[in-house]
Amino acid sequence: MCRKMEQRLVLIMGIWQIIDGLITIIFYGLGNQLNLFGFNSGNVTYLKQLDATYGNIFLFVSSFGVVLIGLGLVNILLSKKYIKDDQIHFRMGMYIMIQSLLSYFILDFISLILGMTAGVLLIAKNKSIRLKKKLA
């Protein structure tokens, strides 16, 4: 069975996660860091209070962005190297479904839709591939 649709969905999900990670680091991480240094003095007291309360927010936001970029790279690797035609991919399907569930908790609905669709397709095609191999 052809797994081209799943490969494309996982590839698009990986590209989106890399873009999302870069947006997170550049706009949220660096933007708040520049505000904290006084380049935009509109809400400096608020940012200083956040920094004093929670520690360095820039490190947390940047770490989150790096995790998103790492997940995106793993998904691109999965789509290019490991999702092959006529092979059963139960663990990969479960991995993508769990990743989609985590995307739900961080409100990344684009990754949620792409991942759930790819995961369901990966798992659903396993049965027909199993039957095809049994009959052959």
DSSP file (Angstrom, degrees, kcal/mol; ACC not computed):
  #  RESIDUE AA STRUCTURE BP1 BP2  ACC     N-H-->O    O-->H-N    N-H-->O    O-->H-N    TCO  KAPPA ALPHA  PHI   PSI    X-CA   Y-CA   Z-CA
    1    1 A M              0   0    0      0, 0.0    85,-1.6     0, 0.0     2,-0.4   0.000 360.0 360.0 360.0 143.7    0.0    0.0    0.0
    2    2 A C        -     0   0    0     83,-0.2     3,-0.2     1,-0.1    82,-0.1  -0.595 360.0-172.9 -78.7 130.7    1.1    3.5   -0.8
    3    3 A R     >  +     0   0    0     -2,-0.4     4,-2.2     1,-0.1     5,-0.2   0.005  48.6 118.0-109.8  25.5    2.0    5.6    2.2
    4    4 A K  H  > S+     0   0    0      1,-0.2     4,-2.4     2,-0.2     5,-0.2   0.880  72.6  53.0 -63.5 -39.8    2.5    8.8    0.3
    5    5 A M  H  > S+     0   0    0     -3,-0.2     4,-2.5     2,-0.2    -1,-0.2   0.922 110.9  46.3 -63.4 -44.3   -0.3   10.7    2.0
    6    6 A E  H  > S+     0   0    0      2,-0.2     4,-2.6     1,-0.2     5,-0.3   0.903 111.2  52.8 -64.9 -40.4    1.1    9.9    5.5
    7    7 A Q  H  X S+     0   0    0     -4,-2.2     4,-2.3     1,-0.2    -2,-0.2   0.925 111.3  46.4 -60.0 -44.2    4.6   10.9    4.4
    8    8 A R  H  X S+     0   0    0     -4,-2.4     4,-2.8     2,-0.2     5,-0.2   0.915 112.1  49.9 -65.7 -42.7    3.3   14.2    3.2
    9    9 A L  H  X S+     0   0    0     -4,-2.5     4,-2.3     1,-0.2    -2,-0.2   0.919 113.5  45.2 -63.4 -43.0    1.3   14.9    6.3
   10   10 A V  H  X S+     0   0    0     -4,-2.6     4,-2.3     2,-0.2    -1,-0.2   0.875 113.2  51.4 -68.6 -36.4    4.2   14.1    8.6
   11   11 A L  H  X S+     0   0    0     -4,-2.3     4,-2.4    -5,-0.3    -2,-0.2   0.931 111.6  46.2 -64.5 -45.7    6.5   16.2    6.4
   12   12 A I  H  X S+     0   0    0     -4,-2.8     4,-2.5     1,-0.2    -2,-0.2   0.892 112.0  52.3 -63.7 -38.9    4.2   19.2    6.5
   13   13 A M  H  X S+     0   0    0     -4,-2.3     4,-2.3    -5,-0.2    -2,-0.2   0.909 110.1  48.6 -62.6 -42.1    3.8   18.7   10.3
   14   14 A G  H  X S+     0   0    0     -4,-2.3     4,-1.9     2,-0.2    -2,-0.2   0.912 111.8  48.2 -64.5 -43.2    7.6   18.7   10.7
   15   15 A I  H  X S+     0   0    0     -4,-2.4     4,-2.3     1,-0.2    -2,-0.2   0.915 112.0  50.2 -63.7 -42.2    8.0   21.8    8.6
   16   16 A W  H  X S+     0   0    0     -4,-2.5     4,-2.9     1,-0.2    -2,-0.2   0.901 108.8  52.0 -63.1 -40.4    5.2   23.6   10.6
   17   17 A Q  H  X S+     0   0    0     -4,-2.3     4,-2.3     2,-0.2    -1,-0.2   0.869 109.2  49.9 -66.7 -35.1    6.9   22.6   13.9
   18   18 A I  H  X S+     0   0    0     -4,-1.9     4,-2.3     2,-0.2    -1,-0.2   0.936 113.3  45.8 -66.0 -45.3   10.2   24.1   12.8
   19   19 A I  H  X S+     0   0    0     -4,-2.3     4,-2.5     1,-0.2    -2,-0.2   0.914 113.3  50.4 -62.0 -42.5    8.5   27.3   11.7
   20   20 A D  H  X S+     0   0    0     -4,-2.9     4,-2.4     1,-0.2    -1,-0.2   0.887 109.9  50.3 -63.7 -40.0    6.5   27.4   15.0
   21   21 A G  H  X S+     0   0    0     -4,-2.3     4,-2.4     2,-0.2    -1,-0.2   0.900 111.1  48.4 -64.9 -40.9    9.7   26.9   17.0
   22   22 A L  H  X S+     0   0    0     -4,-2.3     4,-2.9     2,-0.2     5,-0.3   0.904 111.6  49.8 -65.9 -40.9   11.5   29.7   15.2
   23   23 A I  H  X>S+     0   0    0     -4,-2.5     4,-2.1     1,-0.2     5,-1.0   0.918 111.1  50.7 -61.7 -42.5    8.5   32.0   15.7
   24   24 A T  I  X>S+     0   0    0     -4,-2.4     5,-2.0     3,-0.2     4,-0.7   0.929 115.5  41.0 -61.5 -46.1    8.5   31.1   19.4
   25   25 A I  I  <>S+     0   0    0     -4,-2.4     5,-2.4     3,-0.2     6,-0.2   0.946 121.8  39.2 -68.8 -47.8   12.2   31.8   19.8
   26   26 A I  I  <>S+     0   0    0     -4,-2.9     5,-0.8     3,-0.2    -3,-0.2   0.964 127.1  27.2 -71.6 -53.0   12.3   35.0   17.7
   27   27 A F  I  <5S+     0   0    0     -4,-2.1    -3,-0.2    -5,-0.3     5,-0.2   0.920 132.8  28.7 -82.6 -43.3    9.1   36.8   18.6
   28   28 A Y  I  X<S+     0   0    0     -5,-1.0     4,-1.4    -4,-0.7    -3,-0.2   0.919 128.6  36.5 -84.9 -45.0    8.3   35.5   22.1
   29   29 A G  I  ><S+     0   0    0     -5,-2.0     4,-1.8    -6,-0.2    -3,-0.2   0.987 127.6  31.3 -72.1 -59.9   11.8   34.8   23.5
   30   30 A L  I  ><S+     0   0    0     -5,-2.4     4,-2.7     1,-0.2     5,-0.2   0.858 117.7  57.5 -69.5 -34.6   13.9   37.6   21.9
   31   31 A G  H  ><S+     0   0    0     -5,-0.8     4,-1.8    -6,-0.2    -1,-0.2   0.928 110.9  42.0 -61.9 -45.0   11.0   40.1   21.9
   32   32 A N  H  X S+     0   0    0     -4,-1.4     4,-2.0     2,-0.2    -1,-0.2   0.851 113.1  54.3 -70.2 -33.4   10.5   39.8   25.7
   33   33 A Q  H  X S+     0   0    0     -4,-1.8     4,-1.5     2,-0.2    -2,-0.2   0.915 109.3  47.2 -66.2 -42.0   14.2   39.8   26.3
   34   34 A L  H  <>S+     0   0    0     -4,-2.7     5,-2.1     1,-0.2     6,-0.4   0.875 111.0  52.1 -66.9 -36.6   14.6   43.1   24.3
   35   35 A N  H ><5S+     0   0    0     -4,-1.8     3,-1.2    -5,-0.2     5,-0.3   0.882 106.6  54.3 -63.9 -37.4   11.7   44.5   26.2
   36   36 A L  H 3<5S+     0   0    0     -4,-2.0    -1,-0.2     1,-0.3    -2,-0.2   0.838 103.8  55.0 -66.8 -32.7   13.4   43.6   29.5
   37   37 A F  T 3<5S-     0   0    0     -4,-1.5    -1,-0.3    -5,-0.1    -2,-0.2   0.465 123.9-103.0 -81.7   0.0   16.5   45.4   28.5
   38   38 A G  T < 5S+     0   0    0     -3,-1.2     3,-0.3    -4,-0.3    -3,-0.2   0.590  84.1 126.2  97.1  11.3   14.5   48.6   28.0
   39   39 A F  S   <S+     0   0    0     -5,-2.1     2,-0.4     1,-0.3    -4,-0.2   0.797  89.0  29.3 -71.4 -25.3   14.2   48.8   24.2
   40   40 A N  S >  S-     0   0    0     -6,-0.4     3,-0.5    -5,-0.3    -1,-0.3  -0.910  73.7-173.5-131.4 104.4   10.5   49.1   24.6
   41   41 A S  T 3   +     0   0    0     -2,-0.4     3,-0.5    -3,-0.3     4,-0.2   0.238  56.7 100.6 -89.2  15.6    9.7   50.7   28.0
   42   42 A G  T 3  S+     0   0    0      1,-0.2    -1,-0.2     2,-0.1     3,-0.1   0.914 100.8  10.5 -67.6 -44.3    5.9   50.2   27.8
   43   43 A N  S <> S+     0   0    0     -3,-0.5     4,-2.0     1,-0.1    -1,-0.2  -0.182  83.0 129.4-130.4  42.1    5.7   47.2   30.1
   44   44 A V  H  > S+     0   0    0     -3,-0.5     4,-2.6     1,-0.2     5,-0.2   0.886  74.1  53.4 -66.5 -40.1    9.2   46.9   31.6
   45   45 A T  H  > S+     0   0    0      1,-0.2     4,-2.2    -4,-0.2    -1,-0.2   0.908 109.0  49.7 -64.4 -39.5    7.9   46.7   35.2
   46   46 A Y  H  > S+     0   0    0      2,-0.2     4,-2.3     1,-0.2    -1,-0.2   0.930 112.7  46.7 -62.6 -45.1    5.6   43.8   34.3
   47   47 A L  H  X S+     0   0    0     -4,-2.0     4,-2.5     1,-0.2    -2,-0.2   0.867 110.9  52.0 -66.8 -36.0    8.4   42.0   32.6
   48   48 A K  H  X S+     0   0    0     -4,-2.6     4,-2.3     2,-0.2    -1,-0.2   0.883 109.3  50.4 -67.5 -36.7   10.8   42.6   35.5
   49   49 A Q  H  X S+     0   0    0     -4,-2.2     4,-2.4     2,-0.2    -2,-0.2   0.919 111.6  47.9 -65.2 -42.8    8.2   41.2   37.9
   50   50 A L  H  X S+     0   0    0     -4,-2.3     4,-2.9     1,-0.2     5,-0.3   0.914 112.3  49.6 -61.6 -42.3    7.8   38.1   35.7
   51   51 A D  H  X S+     0   0    0     -4,-2.5     4,-1.2     1,-0.2    -2,-0.2   0.886 112.9  46.6 -65.3 -38.9   11.6   37.7   35.5
   52   52 A A  H  < S+     0   0    0     -4,-2.3    -1,-0.2     2,-0.2    -2,-0.2   0.868 117.7  43.2 -70.7 -35.8   11.9   38.0   39.3
   53   53 A T  H  < S+     0   0    0     -4,-2.4    -2,-0.2    -5,-0.2    -3,-0.2   0.936 128.7  22.2 -76.2 -47.4    9.0   35.6   39.9
   54   54 A Y  H  < S-     0   0    0     -4,-2.9     2,-0.2     1,-0.4    -3,-0.2   0.367 101.3-123.5-106.4   4.0    9.8   32.8   37.4
   55   55 A G  S  < S-     0   0    0     -4,-1.2     2,-1.0    -5,-0.3    -1,-0.4  -0.534  73.2  -5.7  83.6-156.7   13.4   33.3   36.7
   56   56 A N     >  -     0   0    0      1,-0.2     4,-1.1    -2,-0.2     3,-0.4  -0.628  58.9-173.8 -80.5 106.0   14.7   33.8   33.2
   57   57 A I  H  > S+     0   0    0     -2,-1.0     4,-2.9     1,-0.2     5,-0.3   0.814  80.1  67.0 -68.2 -31.4   11.7   33.4   30.9
   58   58 A F  H  > S+     0   0    0      1,-0.2     4,-2.6     2,-0.2     5,-0.2   0.896  99.5  50.1 -58.2 -41.1   13.9   33.7   27.9
   59   59 A L  H  > S+     0   0    0     -3,-0.4     4,-2.3     2,-0.2    -1,-0.2   0.904 112.3  47.2 -65.0 -41.0   15.5   30.4   28.7
   60   60 A F  H  X S+     0   0    0     -4,-1.1     4,-2.2     2,-0.2    -2,-0.2   0.944 115.4  44.2 -65.1 -48.0   12.2   28.7   29.1
   61   61 A V  H  X S+     0   0    0     -4,-2.9     4,-2.2     1,-0.2    -2,-0.2   0.904 115.5  48.2 -65.2 -41.6   10.7   30.1   25.9
   62   62 A S  H  X S+     0   0    0     -4,-2.6     4,-2.4    -5,-0.3    -1,-0.2   0.893 110.5  51.4 -66.8 -38.8   13.8   29.3   23.9
   63   63 A S  H  X S+     0   0    0     -4,-2.3     4,-2.2    -5,-0.2    -2,-0.2   0.907 109.7  50.3 -63.0 -40.9   14.0   25.8   25.3
   64   64 A F  H  X S+     0   0    0     -4,-2.2     4,-2.0     1,-0.2    -2,-0.2   0.904 110.7  49.4 -63.0 -41.6   10.4   25.3   24.3
   65   65 A G  H  X S+     0   0    0     -4,-2.2     4,-2.3     2,-0.2    -2,-0.2   0.885 109.7  51.0 -64.3 -39.3   11.2   26.6   20.8
   66   66 A V  H  X S+     0   0    0     -4,-2.4     4,-2.6     2,-0.2    -2,-0.2   0.880 108.1  52.7 -66.7 -37.6   14.2   24.3   20.5
   67   67 A V  H  X S+     0   0    0     -4,-2.2     4,-2.5     2,-0.2    -2,-0.2   0.916 109.5  49.3 -62.4 -42.4   12.0   21.3   21.5
   68   68 A L  H  X S+     0   0    0     -4,-2.0     4,-2.2     2,-0.2    -2,-0.2   0.913 111.4  48.6 -62.7 -42.4    9.6   22.2   18.8
   69   69 A I  H  X S+     0   0    0     -4,-2.3     4,-2.3     2,-0.2    -2,-0.2   0.909 111.2  50.8 -64.2 -41.3   12.4   22.5   16.2
   70   70 A G  H  X S+     0   0    0     -4,-2.6     4,-2.3     2,-0.2    -2,-0.2   0.912 110.1  48.8 -62.3 -43.1   13.7   19.1   17.4
   71   71 A L  H  X S+     0   0    0     -4,-2.5     4,-2.4     1,-0.2    -1,-0.2   0.889 110.3  52.4 -63.3 -38.4   10.3   17.5   17.0
   72   72 A G  H  X S+     0   0    0     -4,-2.2     4,-2.2     2,-0.2    -2,-0.2   0.912 109.3  48.4 -63.2 -42.4   10.0   19.0   13.6
   73   73 A L  H  X S+     0   0    0     -4,-2.3     4,-2.3     2,-0.2    -2,-0.2   0.893 111.0  50.9 -65.2 -39.4   13.4   17.5   12.5
   74   74 A V  H  X S+     0   0    0     -4,-2.3     4,-2.6     2,-0.2    -2,-0.2   0.909 110.4  49.8 -63.5 -41.2   12.4   14.1   13.9
   75   75 A N  H  X S+     0   0    0     -4,-2.4     4,-2.5     2,-0.2    -2,-0.2   0.888 109.7  50.0 -66.7 -38.2    9.1   14.2   11.9
   76   76 A I  H  X S+     0   0    0     -4,-2.2     4,-2.1     2,-0.2     5,-0.2   0.920 111.6  49.3 -64.4 -41.7   10.9   15.2    8.7
   77   77 A L  H  X>S+     0   0    0     -4,-2.3     4,-2.7     2,-0.2     5,-0.8   0.911 111.0  50.4 -62.0 -42.7   13.3   12.3    9.3
   78   78 A L  I  X>S+     0   0    0     -4,-2.6     5,-2.0     1,-0.2     4,-1.0   0.927 112.0  46.9 -59.8 -45.2   10.4    9.9    9.9
   79   79 A S  I  <5S+     0   0    0     -4,-2.5    -1,-0.2     1,-0.2    -2,-0.2   0.855 119.5  38.5 -69.5 -33.5    8.7   11.0    6.7
   80   80 A K  I  <5S+     0   0    0     -4,-2.1    -2,-0.2    -5,-0.2    -1,-0.2   0.871 131.7  17.0 -84.6 -38.1   11.7   10.7    4.5
   81   81 A K  I  <5S+     0   0    0     -4,-2.7    -3,-0.2    -5,-0.2    -2,-0.1   0.814 126.1  34.1-107.7 -36.1   13.4    7.6    5.9
   82   82 A Y  I  <<S+     0   0    0     -4,-1.0     2,-1.2    -5,-0.8    -3,-0.2   0.731  90.6  81.4-106.9 -23.7   11.2    5.4    8.0
   83   83 A I      < +     0   0    0     -5,-2.0     2,-0.3     9,-0.0    -1,-0.1  -0.732  65.3 170.6 -86.4 102.2    7.6    5.6    6.6
   84   84 A K    >   -     0   0    0     -2,-1.2     3,-0.8     1,-0.1     2,-0.1  -0.744  36.7 -97.3-113.3 157.4    7.9    3.1    3.7
   85   85 A D  T 3  S+     0   0    0     -2,-0.3   -83,-0.2     1,-0.2     3,-0.1  -0.421 102.8  14.3 -70.2 147.9    5.3    1.5    1.5
   86   86 A D  T 3  S+     0   0    0    -85,-1.6     2,-0.4     1,-0.2    -1,-0.2   0.773  99.1 116.6  58.2  33.0    4.0   -1.9    2.3
   87   87 A Q    <   -     0   0    0     -3,-0.8     2,-0.5   -86,-0.2    -1,-0.2  -0.964  67.8-118.7-126.8 148.7    5.3   -1.9    5.9
   88   88 A I        -     0   0    0     -2,-0.4     2,-0.3    -3,-0.1     3,-0.2  -0.744  28.1-177.0 -88.1 127.4    3.4   -2.0    9.2
   89   89 A H     >  +     0   0    0     -2,-0.5     4,-1.3    33,-0.4     5,-0.1  -0.618  25.1 142.8-125.8  70.3    4.0    1.1   11.3
   90   90 A F  H  > S+     0   0    0     -2,-0.3     4,-2.3     2,-0.2     5,-0.2   0.939  76.3  45.8 -76.0 -46.4    2.2    0.7   14.6
   91   91 A R  H  > S+     0   0    0      1,-0.2     4,-2.6     2,-0.2     5,-0.2   0.889 112.9  50.4 -65.5 -39.0    4.8    2.3   16.8
   92   92 A M  H  > S+     0   0    0      2,-0.2     4,-2.4     1,-0.2    -1,-0.2   0.904 110.3  50.4 -65.0 -40.3    5.3    5.3   14.5
   93   93 A G  H  X S+     0   0    0     -4,-1.3     4,-2.1     2,-0.2    -2,-0.2   0.910 112.0  46.9 -62.9 -42.3    1.5    5.8   14.3
   94   94 A M  H  X S+     0   0    0     -4,-2.3     4,-2.7     2,-0.2     5,-0.2   0.893 110.5  53.3 -67.1 -38.7    1.3    5.8   18.1
   95   95 A Y  H  X S+     0   0    0     -4,-2.6     4,-2.4     1,-0.2    -2,-0.2   0.926 111.2  45.6 -60.1 -45.1    4.3    8.2   18.4
   96   96 A I  H  X S+     0   0    0     -4,-2.4     4,-1.9     2,-0.2    -1,-0.2   0.874 112.4  51.5 -68.4 -36.1    2.6   10.6   16.0
   97   97 A M  H  X S+     0   0    0     -4,-2.1     4,-2.0     2,-0.2    -2,-0.2   0.910 111.3  47.2 -66.4 -41.4   -0.8   10.3   17.9
   98   98 A I  H  X S+     0   0    0     -4,-2.7     4,-2.2     2,-0.2    -2,-0.2   0.901 111.3  51.5 -65.6 -40.4    0.9   11.0   21.2
   99   99 A Q  H  X S+     0   0    0     -4,-2.4     4,-1.8    -5,-0.2    -1,-0.2   0.871 109.1  51.1 -63.2 -36.2    2.7   13.9   19.7
  100  100 A S  H  X S+     0   0    0     -4,-1.9     4,-1.6     2,-0.2    -2,-0.2   0.876 107.1  53.1 -68.1 -37.6   -0.6   15.2   18.4
  101  101 A L  H  X S+     0   0    0     -4,-2.0     4,-1.4     1,-0.2    -2,-0.2   0.904 109.2  48.8 -64.0 -40.5   -2.1   14.8   21.9
  102  102 A L  H  X S+     0   0    0     -4,-2.2     4,-1.4     1,-0.2    -1,-0.2   0.854 106.6  57.0 -65.8 -33.9    0.7   16.9   23.3
  103  103 A S  H  <>S+     0   0    0     -4,-1.8     5,-3.0     1,-0.2    -1,-0.2   0.848 102.7  55.7 -63.9 -33.1    0.0   19.5   20.5
  104  104 A Y  H ><5S+     0   0    0     -4,-1.6     3,-1.1     3,-0.2    -1,-0.2   0.908 105.5  51.1 -63.4 -41.9   -3.5   19.7   21.8
  105  105 A F  H 3<5S+     0   0    0     -4,-1.4    -1,-0.2     1,-0.3    -2,-0.2   0.789 112.8  44.5 -69.9 -27.0   -2.3   20.6   25.3
  106  106 A I  T 3<5S-     0   0    0     -4,-1.4    -1,-0.3     2,-0.1    -2,-0.2   0.320 115.1-117.2 -97.9   9.0    0.0   23.4   24.0
  107  107 A L  T < 5 +     0   0    0     -3,-1.1     2,-1.0     1,-0.2    -3,-0.2   0.841  64.1 146.6  61.7  38.4   -2.8   24.6   21.7
  108  108 A D     >< +     0   0    0     -5,-3.0     4,-1.9     1,-0.2    -1,-0.2  -0.764  17.6 172.8-100.9  84.4   -1.0   23.9   18.4
  109  109 A F  H  > S+     0   0    0     -2,-1.0     4,-2.4     1,-0.2     5,-0.2   0.757  70.1  59.5 -71.9 -25.5   -4.0   23.0   16.4
  110  110 A I  H  > S+     0   0    0      2,-0.2     4,-2.4     1,-0.2    -1,-0.2   0.946 110.3  42.2 -66.8 -46.7   -2.2   22.8   13.1
  111  111 A S  H  > S+     0   0    0      1,-0.2     4,-2.8     2,-0.2     5,-0.3   0.861 112.5  56.5 -65.7 -34.7    0.1   20.1   14.4
  112  112 A L  H  X S+     0   0    0     -4,-1.9     4,-2.5     2,-0.2     5,-0.3   0.948 110.9  41.6 -61.0 -49.6   -2.9   18.4   16.1
  113  113 A I  H  X S+     0   0    0     -4,-2.4     4,-2.0     2,-0.2     5,-0.2   0.931 118.5  45.1 -66.3 -46.3   -4.9   18.1   12.9
  114  114 A L  H  X S+     0   0    0     -4,-2.4     4,-2.4    -5,-0.2    -2,-0.2   0.922 116.7  45.5 -63.8 -44.0   -1.9   17.0   10.8
  115  115 A G  H  X S+     0   0    0     -4,-2.8     4,-3.0    -5,-0.2     5,-0.2   0.909 112.7  48.3 -69.3 -43.2   -0.7   14.5   13.3
  116  116 A M  H  X S+     0   0    0     -4,-2.5     4,-2.6    -5,-0.3     5,-0.2   0.914 113.6  48.4 -63.4 -41.6   -4.0   12.9   14.1
  117  117 A T  H  X S+     0   0    0     -4,-2.0     4,-2.2    -5,-0.3    -2,-0.2   0.943 115.4  43.6 -63.8 -46.9   -4.8   12.5   10.5
  118  118 A A  H  X S+     0   0    0     -4,-2.4     4,-2.6    -5,-0.2    -2,-0.2   0.906 115.0  49.8 -65.5 -41.4   -1.4   11.0    9.7
  119  119 A G  H  X S+     0   0    0     -4,-3.0     4,-2.4     2,-0.2     5,-0.2   0.916 111.7  47.0 -64.7 -43.6   -1.5    8.8   12.8
  120  120 A V  H  X S+     0   0    0     -4,-2.6     4,-2.8    -5,-0.2     5,-0.2   0.912 113.8  48.5 -65.0 -41.8   -5.0    7.4   12.1
  121  121 A L  H  X S+     0   0    0     -4,-2.2     4,-2.0    -5,-0.2    -2,-0.2   0.910 111.4  50.3 -64.2 -41.3   -4.0    6.8    8.4
  122  122 A L  H  X S+     0   0    0     -4,-2.6     4,-0.5     1,-0.2   -33,-0.4   0.936 116.6  40.2 -61.3 -46.3   -0.8    5.0    9.5
  123  123 A I  H >X S+     0   0    0     -4,-2.4     3,-0.7     1,-0.2     4,-0.6   0.880 114.1  53.4 -72.3 -37.4   -2.6    2.8   11.9
  124  124 A A  H >X S+     0   0    0     -4,-2.8     4,-0.7     1,-0.2     3,-0.6   0.859 106.1  52.1 -68.2 -35.0   -5.6    2.2    9.7
  125  125 A K  H 3X S+     0   0    0     -4,-2.0     4,-1.9     1,-0.2    -1,-0.2   0.638  91.7  78.4 -76.8 -12.1   -3.6    1.0    6.7
  126  126 A N  H <X S+     0   0    0     -3,-0.7     4,-2.5    -4,-0.5    -1,-0.2   0.901  90.6  52.4 -62.2 -40.5   -1.7   -1.6    8.9
  127  127 A K  H <X S+     0   0    0     -4,-0.6     4,-2.5    -3,-0.6    -1,-0.2   0.917 110.0  46.7 -65.3 -43.1   -4.7   -4.0    8.8
  128  128 A S  H  X S+     0   0    0     -4,-0.7     4,-2.2     2,-0.2    -1,-0.2   0.866 112.6  50.4 -68.2 -33.7   -5.0   -4.0    5.0
  129  129 A I  H  X S+     0   0    0     -4,-1.9     4,-2.3     2,-0.2    -2,-0.2   0.904 110.3  50.5 -67.6 -40.1   -1.2   -4.4    4.7
  130  130 A R  H  X S+     0   0    0     -4,-2.5     4,-2.1     2,-0.2    -2,-0.2   0.924 112.5  46.1 -62.2 -44.9   -1.3   -7.4    7.1
  131  131 A L  H  X S+     0   0    0     -4,-2.5     4,-2.2     1,-0.2    -2,-0.2   0.888 111.1  52.7 -65.0 -38.8   -4.2   -9.0    5.1
  132  132 A K  H  X S+     0   0    0     -4,-2.2     4,-1.4     1,-0.2    -1,-0.2   0.899 111.3  46.1 -63.8 -41.0   -2.4   -8.4    1.9
  133  133 A K  H  < S+     0   0    0     -4,-2.3    -1,-0.2     1,-0.2    -2,-0.2   0.856 111.3  52.8 -69.9 -34.1    0.8  -10.1    3.2
  134  134 A K  H  < S+     0   0    0     -4,-2.1    -2,-0.2     1,-0.2    -1,-0.2   0.888 111.5  45.4 -68.5 -38.2   -1.2  -13.0    4.6
  135  135 A L  H  <        0   0    0     -4,-2.2    -1,-0.2     1,-0.2    -2,-0.2   0.773 360.0 360.0 -74.9 -26.4   -2.9  -13.6    1.2
  136  136 A A     <        0   0    0     -4,-1.4    -1,-0.2    -5,-0.2    -2,-0.2   0.483 360.0 360.0 -81.4 360.0    0.3  -13.4   -0.8
